[in-house]
Every structure is written in structure tokens, then in C-alpha cells.
Amino acid sequence: MVSKRTLSMAALAVLVVLAGCGGAGSAGGGGGDGGAGYEQATGVEAEATAAPTREPAAKVDSGGSAGDGGGAAIRDDRAIIRTGTVVVEVDDFSSARSNLTTSVEEYGGYVSDSRQNRREIDNETWIRGEVVLRVPSENFDALVDDARALGEVESIETNSRDVTDQLVDIEARLENLRAERDRLRTLYDRANTTEDVLAVQRELSDVQQEIERLEARQQSLQNQVAFSTLTVRLEEPRPTPDRVAPDRWYDTPILSALLQSIDGVAVVARALVVGFAYALPYLVAFGIPVALVGGALLRYGRRFRRGGREPE
């Protein structure tokens, strides 16, 4: 038993020694590969570190430090276009529009468009119109509240549209087109024949036009995201004259009846003039030929009658 245990211990010692020598040989002979492996691992780690910067949200580590040592909240940056329409009945249109202009300028916005219509009934006028306002998106809700405070709100509607995906898609397409433009410029510089130069120039022009179109679309969306649009319709109350219709026609005041009669005569006279104006072309086109033919027939009939009365 003793000899078997001794042999087992000796065999285990030999295996440990051989394993240690093999590990040392691998470390010494593979130094170059180890360095390359370190560089590769470092590159992967660098990409893994840089990848989070492409995310729309600013992530903060467990220690709570993210550059400036802020809190651990995650901020989601979305591109939202906000629009709204508010209809308000106001006592005075000009005063309400002036208050809106002052409010939007205080919020850093401006008046994009304005129009108004003046209406009249029984010598009383009232104004209706609308004002289109552009305001920084963070002040949109405050401007809506100011518009509601102008008078009695008849209706209010607000809308939001997420264009984040559109902007991301446009940016990706612009990157590809700009890279293609750079390649075409390189080919243009290396072109030797006139045909090659013209072909590359046509492709380059098409790519440049597409880039400009996408950049204009991108700028428009970014502007709509940065500045929200609020349309405010202002309406003065319509006047309601205090007039009571008489129960019987002969209870109508004499002066009112005379004025109504004069107005009726004027309407009839105008209708006759308009009717004559409509009929005049037909009278000229058909009346003159009919008159000429009728006159000729009349003269012919008179001659025929005179010839029949002469003695034979």
C-alpha cells in the first residue's frame, strides 16, 4: 500500500511540473501574438465605449457621474412638431391681437401671418380674423394659456407629431450621398477622357441636387420642431339689432314702408336693366334679320295687292 501511494504522489508531481513548463513556453514563444491580442481587445473595448454615444439618450453610470456629475436620470431626445388652433370670442379684435403679439415676442417667437375681415349689419360692424404665431416649443403651452385668457374660448385643439425617425433617415441618407459625392469627385479628378468626365459630372450633379433637397427638408423639419405653430382665431360678437317685426303689414311705420317701397322699385329697375342687357345680344343677332325679312315680305305684299287692282 505504501509503495502504491508513493508512486501516485510521484506521478502527480511530474504532471504539475510538465504543465508549468508548457505554460511558460507558451508565454515566452507567443509574446508577439499576445501583443496583437491586446491591441485587438483594446480596439473592441474602444468601440464598445464609443457605441453608447450614438444612442439618443444620455446614459449615466451607477456612480452618478456623466461628464458634469449630473443625476442618474435618462433624457430622451425626441423631435416633436407641435401645432394648435384656438378659437376665442373677444370684445375687441385689435386689442386682443396686440396682446398676442406682445406675448409671443416675450416668449422669443414672432407673428408669422395675420388676416382680418370687417363685416357690417345695419351700420354696425364687427371683425373676425386669425393670427398665426411661431413660438419656441418649450413656450408653446404658455402661449396657449395666454390665448385662452383673451376671452371666451369656443374651441381649442393641439396636435403633436413625432418626426425623429424622419430626421434620422434623412441624416443617414445624407451621409451616404456625401460619401458618394466624395467618391465621384475622386473619379472626376482621375478621369482621362471627355466621355468619362461628362458621365461623372452628370452623376455628381444628380447627387448634389439630392443632397440639397434633403438638406432643405431636414432644415424645414428642424425649424418646425424648434418653433411650434399656434393659430388663434379672434371673433368679435356679432351685433343683434333690436328690431321687432310688426304683427300686421299696416302697422309698419310710414317712413319704413316708403323706404322699403323705394328699395323695391330700385330692385325691379335694376332687374329690368340686367334683363335687357342679357337680351340685347339676342335682339341684335335675331331681331334685325327677322325685321329685314318681315319688311321685305310686307313690301312684296303691297306690290302684289296693287298689281291685282289695276284694270286689264
C-alpha positions as CSV (number, residue, x, y, z in Angstrom):
1,M,0.0,0.0,0.0
2,V,2.8,2.4,0.9
3,S,4.6,1.8,-2.4
4,K,1.4,2.5,-4.4
5,R,0.7,5.8,-2.6
6,T,4.3,6.9,-3.2
7,L,4.0,6.1,-6.9
8,S,0.8,8.1,-7.1
9,M,2.3,11.2,-5.5
10,A,5.3,11.0,-7.7
11,A,3.2,10.8,-10.9
12,L,1.1,13.8,-9.8
13,A,4.3,15.8,-9.1
14,V,5.6,15.0,-12.6
15,L,2.3,16.2,-14.2
16,V,2.4,19.5,-12.3
17,V,6.0,20.2,-13.4
18,L,5.2,19.4,-17.1
19,A,2.1,21.7,-17.0
20,G,4.2,24.5,-15.6
21,C,6.9,24.2,-18.3
22,G,4.2,24.1,-21.1
23,G,2.6,27.3,-19.8
24,A,6.0,29.1,-19.6
25,G,6.9,28.1,-23.1
26,S,3.6,29.4,-24.5
27,A,4.1,32.7,-22.7
28,G,7.6,33.1,-24.0
29,G,7.2,31.9,-27.5
30,G,3.8,33.7,-28.1
31,G,4.8,37.2,-27.0
32,G,4.0,38.8,-30.4
33,D,0.6,37.2,-30.6
34,G,-0.2,38.3,-27.1
35,G,0.5,41.9,-28.0
36,A,-1.7,41.6,-31.1
37,G,-4.4,40.1,-29.0
38,Y,-4.1,43.0,-26.6
39,E,-4.4,45.6,-29.4
40,Q,-7.5,43.8,-30.8
41,A,-9.1,43.6,-27.4
42,T,-8.4,47.3,-26.9
43,G,-10.0,48.2,-30.2
44,V,-13.1,46.2,-29.4
45,E,-13.3,47.8,-26.0
46,A,-12.9,51.3,-27.6
47,E,-15.8,50.6,-30.0
48,A,-17.9,49.3,-27.1
49,T,-17.1,52.5,-25.2
50,A,-17.9,54.8,-28.2
51,A,-21.1,52.9,-29.2
52,P,-23.3,54.4,-26.4
53,T,-22.7,57.9,-27.7
54,R,-24.9,57.2,-30.7
55,E,-27.9,56.5,-28.6
56,P,-30.4,59.3,-28.3
57,A,-30.5,59.0,-24.5
58,A,-27.6,60.3,-22.3
59,K,-26.9,57.3,-20.0
60,V,-25.4,57.8,-16.6
61,D,-23.3,55.2,-14.8
62,S,-24.0,53.8,-11.3
63,G,-21.7,56.3,-9.7
64,G,-23.9,59.2,-10.9
65,S,-21.2,61.0,-12.9
66,A,-21.8,61.7,-16.6
67,G,-19.3,64.4,-17.6
68,D,-20.7,67.1,-15.4
69,G,-21.6,65.0,-12.4
70,G,-25.4,65.2,-13.0
71,G,-28.1,63.0,-11.7
72,A,-29.0,59.4,-12.8
73,A,-32.0,60.4,-14.9
74,I,-32.1,59.3,-18.6
75,R,-33.1,62.1,-21.0
76,D,-35.0,61.0,-24.2
77,D,-34.4,63.5,-27.0
78,R,-37.3,63.2,-29.5
79,A,-38.1,65.5,-32.4
80,I,-41.7,66.6,-31.9
81,I,-43.7,69.1,-34.0
82,R,-46.4,70.8,-32.0
83,T,-49.3,72.7,-33.6
84,G,-52.6,74.1,-32.2
85,T,-55.7,76.1,-33.0
86,V,-57.6,78.2,-30.5
87,V,-60.9,80.0,-31.3
88,V,-61.8,82.8,-28.9
89,E,-64.6,85.4,-28.8
90,V,-63.1,88.7,-27.8
91,D,-64.6,92.1,-27.1
92,D,-62.0,94.0,-29.3
93,F,-60.1,92.4,-32.1
94,S,-57.3,94.9,-32.3
95,S,-56.6,94.8,-28.5
96,A,-56.6,91.0,-28.5
97,R,-54.2,90.8,-31.4
98,S,-51.9,93.3,-29.8
99,N,-51.8,91.3,-26.6
100,L,-51.0,88.1,-28.5
101,T,-48.2,89.9,-30.4
102,T,-46.7,91.1,-27.1
103,S,-46.9,87.6,-25.5
104,V,-45.3,85.8,-28.4
105,E,-42.4,88.3,-28.6
106,E,-41.8,87.9,-24.9
107,Y,-41.5,84.1,-25.4
108,G,-39.0,84.6,-28.1
109,G,-41.4,84.0,-31.0
110,Y,-42.9,86.0,-33.8
111,V,-46.1,86.6,-35.8
112,S,-46.0,84.5,-38.9
113,D,-49.3,85.6,-40.5
114,S,-52.3,87.8,-39.8
115,R,-55.6,88.5,-41.5
116,Q,-58.9,90.0,-40.7
117,N,-62.4,90.6,-42.2
118,R,-64.6,93.5,-41.3
119,R,-68.4,92.9,-41.6
120,E,-71.3,95.2,-41.3
121,I,-75.0,94.9,-40.5
122,D,-77.4,97.8,-40.0
123,N,-74.4,100.2,-39.8
124,E,-72.9,98.1,-37.1
125,T,-69.5,96.4,-37.7
126,W,-67.6,93.6,-36.2
127,I,-64.2,92.0,-37.0
128,R,-63.2,88.4,-37.4
129,G,-59.7,87.2,-38.2
130,E,-56.8,85.0,-37.2
131,V,-53.2,85.3,-36.1
132,V,-50.6,82.6,-36.8
133,L,-47.8,82.6,-34.2
134,R,-44.5,80.8,-34.1
135,V,-43.0,80.2,-30.6
136,P,-40.2,78.1,-29.2
137,S,-41.5,74.7,-28.4
138,E,-40.8,75.0,-24.7
139,N,-43.1,78.0,-24.5
140,F,-46.0,76.5,-26.6
141,D,-48.2,75.6,-23.6
142,A,-47.7,79.0,-22.0
143,L,-48.8,80.8,-25.2
144,V,-51.9,78.6,-25.5
145,D,-52.8,79.6,-21.9
146,D,-52.4,83.3,-22.9
147,A,-54.6,82.8,-25.9
148,R,-57.3,81.2,-23.8
149,A,-57.2,84.1,-21.4
150,L,-58.2,86.6,-24.1
151,G,-61.9,85.9,-23.9
152,E,-64.5,83.2,-24.1
153,V,-62.9,80.0,-25.7
154,E,-65.1,78.4,-28.3
155,S,-62.8,75.6,-29.2
156,I,-59.2,74.5,-28.7
157,E,-57.1,71.8,-30.4
158,T,-53.5,70.8,-30.1
159,N,-51.5,68.2,-32.0
160,S,-48.1,66.6,-31.8
161,R,-46.2,64.8,-34.5
162,D,-43.0,62.8,-33.9
163,V,-40.5,63.2,-36.7
164,T,-37.5,61.7,-35.0
165,D,-37.4,58.7,-37.4
166,Q,-37.7,61.0,-40.4
167,L,-34.7,63.1,-39.3
168,V,-32.6,60.0,-38.6
169,D,-33.4,58.6,-42.0
170,I,-32.6,61.9,-43.7
171,E,-29.3,62.1,-41.9
172,A,-28.3,58.6,-42.8
173,R,-29.2,59.3,-46.5
174,L,-27.2,62.5,-46.4
175,E,-24.1,60.6,-45.0
176,N,-24.4,58.1,-47.9
177,L,-24.9,60.7,-50.5
178,R,-22.0,62.8,-49.2
179,A,-19.7,59.8,-49.3
180,E,-20.9,59.0,-52.8
181,R,-20.2,62.7,-53.8
182,D,-16.6,62.4,-52.4
183,R,-16.1,59.2,-54.5
184,L,-17.4,60.9,-57.6
185,R,-15.2,63.8,-57.1
186,T,-12.2,61.5,-56.9
187,L,-13.3,59.8,-60.1
188,Y,-13.7,63.2,-61.7
189,D,-10.2,64.1,-60.9
190,R,-8.9,60.8,-62.3
191,A,-11.0,60.9,-65.4
192,N,-8.9,60.9,-68.6
193,T,-11.4,61.1,-71.4
194,T,-14.1,63.6,-72.2
195,E,-16.8,60.9,-72.0
196,D,-15.7,59.9,-68.6
197,V,-15.6,63.4,-67.4
198,L,-19.2,64.2,-68.7
199,A,-20.6,60.9,-67.2
200,V,-19.1,61.6,-63.8
201,Q,-20.2,65.2,-63.9
202,R,-23.8,64.2,-64.6
203,E,-23.8,61.7,-61.7
204,L,-22.2,64.3,-59.5
205,S,-24.8,66.9,-60.4
206,D,-27.7,64.5,-59.6
207,V,-26.2,63.6,-56.2
208,Q,-25.6,67.2,-55.3
209,Q,-29.3,68.0,-56.2
210,E,-30.5,65.2,-54.0
211,I,-28.3,66.4,-51.1
212,E,-29.6,69.9,-51.4
213,R,-33.2,68.6,-51.4
214,L,-32.7,66.5,-48.3
215,E,-30.9,69.3,-46.5
216,A,-33.8,71.7,-47.2
217,R,-36.2,69.1,-45.9
218,Q,-34.1,68.5,-42.9
219,Q,-33.9,72.2,-42.2
220,S,-37.6,72.6,-42.5
221,L,-38.4,69.8,-40.1
222,Q,-35.8,71.1,-37.6
223,N,-37.4,74.5,-37.8
224,Q,-40.9,73.1,-37.2
225,V,-39.5,71.2,-34.2
226,A,-37.7,74.2,-32.7
227,F,-40.7,76.6,-33.2
228,S,-44.2,75.4,-32.7
229,T,-47.2,76.9,-34.6
230,L,-50.3,78.2,-32.9
231,T,-53.2,79.6,-34.9
232,V,-55.6,81.9,-32.9
233,R,-58.9,82.9,-34.4
234,L,-60.3,86.0,-32.9
235,E,-64.0,86.8,-33.3
236,E,-65.9,89.8,-32.1
237,P,-69.6,89.1,-31.2
238,R,-72.0,89.8,-34.0
239,P,-74.3,92.7,-33.3
240,T,-78.0,91.9,-32.9
241,P,-80.2,95.0,-33.7
242,D,-83.3,95.4,-31.5
243,R,-85.9,95.2,-34.2
244,V,-89.4,93.8,-33.8
245,A,-91.4,92.8,-36.8
246,P,-95.0,94.2,-36.9
247,D,-97.8,91.8,-36.4
248,R,-99.8,93.3,-39.4
249,W,-98.5,94.8,-42.5
250,Y,-100.4,98.1,-42.0
251,D,-98.7,98.5,-38.6
252,T,-95.4,99.2,-40.4
253,P,-94.2,102.8,-39.9
254,I,-94.9,105.1,-42.9
255,L,-91.3,106.1,-43.4
256,S,-90.1,102.5,-43.2
257,A,-92.8,101.4,-45.7
258,L,-91.7,104.3,-48.0
259,L,-88.1,103.2,-47.8
260,Q,-89.0,99.6,-48.4
261,S,-91.1,100.6,-51.5
262,I,-88.3,102.7,-52.9
263,D,-85.9,99.9,-52.4
264,G,-88.3,97.5,-54.2
265,V,-88.6,99.9,-57.1
266,A,-84.8,100.1,-57.3
267,V,-84.6,96.3,-57.3
268,V,-87.2,96.0,-60.1
269,A,-85.5,98.7,-62.2
270,R,-82.1,97.0,-61.8
271,A,-83.7,93.7,-62.7
272,L,-85.1,95.2,-65.9
273,V,-81.8,96.7,-66.8
274,V,-80.0,93.4,-66.2
275,G,-82.6,91.5,-68.2
276,F,-82.3,93.9,-71.1
277,A,-78.5,93.5,-71.0
278,Y,-78.9,89.8,-71.2
279,A,-81.5,90.0,-74.1
280,L,-79.6,92.7,-76.1
281,P,-77.2,90.2,-77.9
282,Y,-80.2,88.0,-78.9
283,L,-82.2,91.0,-80.2
284,V,-79.2,92.1,-82.3
285,A,-78.5,88.5,-83.5
286,F,-82.1,87.5,-84.3
287,G,-84.3,90.6,-84.3
288,I,-82.6,92.5,-87.1
289,P,-82.7,89.6,-89.6
290,V,-86.4,89.0,-88.7
291,A,-87.2,92.7,-89.1
292,L,-85.5,92.8,-92.6
293,V,-87.3,89.6,-93.8
294,G,-90.6,91.0,-92.4
295,G,-90.2,94.3,-94.2
296,A,-89.3,92.6,-97.5
297,L,-92.4,90.4,-97.3
298,L,-94.6,93.5,-96.4
299,R,-93.4,95.4,-99.4
300,Y,-93.9,92.4,-101.7
301,G,-97.4,92.0,-100.4
302,R,-98.3,95.6,-101.1
303,R,-97.0,95.4,-104.6
304,F,-98.9,92.3,-105.2
305,R,-102.1,93.9,-104.0
306,R,-101.6,97.0,-106.2
307,G,-101.0,94.9,-109.2
308,G,-104.2,93.0,-108.7
309,R,-106.3,96.2,-108.6
310,E,-105.0,97.6,-111.9
311,P,-107.6,97.2,-114.8
312,E,-106.8,94.9,-117.6
